[in-house]
Amino acid sequence: MGWEVMMTESNAGLRRWCFFCNTSDRPFGQVFYLNNCLDADDFYENWAEIGFGDPRRLDDDQLWYAVICFKKHFNEEFWEEYFEPYDTDPDEFQEKVMRCFI
């Protein structure tokens, strides 16, 4: 029982990612773009380096905070729509996510 990520690459070179439970084969969380992450091994290595842990333990908002922090870790571009539902500064996301794992 565990989790994995799945990535597809569009013709334009955009990488779309999603999380899924590899026991039930059910996705969870939102689909997100992470273009500076090269493959699943790169994803897992960096996810562990940051110390996020098992994403299945997070609710939808916490998982989205983690994705935003991950995009920041990879020096990804942010779009306003990422922050609109949360009405918070991107720099506050990391602290919110880390509180989820304590």
Secondary structure, 3 states (H helix, E strand, C coil): CCEEEEEEECCCCCEEEEEEECCCCEEEEEEEECCCCCCHHHHHHHHHHHCCCCHHHCCHHHHHHHHHHHHHHCCCCCCHHHCCCCCCCHHHHHHHHHHHCC
